[in-house]
């Protein structure tokens, strides 16, 4: 089972504040992923800030996205 992302807020230093359907609020650090493929484009802060919720996860205008299970497992609670 996985928890859907219900809300995302881009934060400073390439982090995302994520609210999941179980009401947990967690932070996901994007920095380790910014050297990989399409995520490299997200070094552009205005593009990074286009993040939104779609299909139970997050997506950017350049069509980069993450699996919600990965986000939940690899983020930390506030």
C-alpha positions as CSV (number, residue, x, y, z in Angstrom):
1,X,0.0,0.0,0.0
2,X,1.1,3.6,-0.6
3,X,-0.1,7.0,0.5
4,X,-1.1,9.5,-2.1
5,X,0.3,13.0,-2.1
6,X,-2.5,15.5,-1.5
7,X,-0.5,18.7,-1.3
8,X,3.0,19.9,-2.3
9,X,4.8,23.1,-1.4
10,X,8.3,23.9,-2.9
11,X,10.7,25.0,-0.2
12,X,14.1,26.6,-0.2
13,X,17.2,24.5,-1.1
14,X,15.3,22.1,-3.4
15,X,13.1,20.6,-0.8
16,X,9.4,19.7,-1.0
17,X,6.9,19.8,1.8
18,X,4.5,16.9,1.1
19,X,1.1,16.3,2.7
20,X,0.0,12.7,2.3
21,X,-3.5,11.2,2.4
22,X,-2.8,9.8,5.9
23,X,-2.4,13.5,7.1
24,X,1.4,13.1,7.6
25,X,3.5,16.1,6.5
26,X,7.0,15.2,5.4
27,X,9.9,16.9,3.6
28,X,11.6,15.4,0.6
29,X,15.1,16.6,-0.4
30,X,15.5,16.8,-4.2
31,X,19.2,17.7,-4.1
32,X,20.5,14.1,-4.5
33,X,18.3,13.7,-7.6
34,X,19.2,16.9,-9.5
35,X,22.1,15.3,-11.4
36,X,19.9,12.5,-12.8
37,X,18.3,12.8,-16.3
38,X,15.3,15.0,-16.5
39,X,15.6,16.1,-12.9
40,X,18.8,18.1,-13.8
41,X,16.4,20.7,-15.4
42,X,14.9,21.3,-12.0
43,X,18.1,23.1,-10.9
44,X,16.3,26.0,-12.5
45,X,14.4,27.4,-9.5
46,X,11.4,28.8,-11.4
47,X,10.9,25.4,-13.1
48,X,11.4,23.6,-9.7
49,X,8.7,25.8,-8.3
50,X,6.2,24.6,-10.9
51,X,5.7,21.4,-8.9
52,X,2.1,20.3,-8.4
53,X,0.1,17.2,-7.4
54,X,-1.0,14.9,-10.2
55,X,-2.0,11.2,-10.3
56,X,-1.3,10.7,-6.5
57,X,2.2,12.1,-6.7
58,X,4.1,15.2,-7.8
59,X,4.9,16.4,-11.3
60,X,6.7,19.4,-12.8
61,X,6.1,21.3,-16.0
62,X,8.9,19.4,-17.7
63,X,7.0,16.2,-16.9
64,X,9.4,14.9,-14.3
65,X,7.7,13.0,-11.6
66,X,8.2,10.6,-8.7
67,X,6.6,7.4,-7.5
68,X,4.5,8.3,-4.3
69,X,5.9,5.2,-2.5
70,X,9.5,6.5,-3.0
71,X,8.5,10.0,-1.8
72,X,6.9,8.6,1.3
73,X,9.7,6.3,2.2
74,X,12.5,8.8,1.5
75,X,11.1,11.8,3.2
76,X,11.2,12.8,6.8
77,X,8.5,14.1,9.1
78,X,8.4,17.7,10.3
